[in-house]
Amino acid sequence: MIKFIIKLAIVGLIANATWRIGNAYAAFYRYQDAVHQTVQFRGRKADEEVRLRVVELAGEYDLPIRDEDVMMRKEFNHYLVDASYVRPIEVFPGYTYPWPFAAHIDVFIDK
């Protein structure tokens, strides 16, 4: 009976860690998609307006990205957006791990 309880506790800890890490990655991927859409359909917006929108999107997805964490550049017919941050994730109760995320978004502009 005690073995079963220990196994159940271990499974619970693993499920909890998977849930928390999965949620962090889900927000990260939703943010990447939103940035891709923002840059792809930027229209005539200036680079600074797009940059501000990229930072606003981070706030909408509850990501700790500041203006200085975002790098944007144009190379030929590509817009490249790089953003990185560290998000503390409570992997196990009482143990928080600083999980690094780095987004590299490459958007092809047909102009």
Protein Blocks (a to p, Z undefined) as FASTA:
>chain_A
ZZmmmmmmmmmmmmmmmmmmmmmmmmmmmmmmmmmmmmmmnojacfklmmmmmmmmmmmn
opacdfklpccddehjaccddddddddddfbghiacdddddddddddddZZ
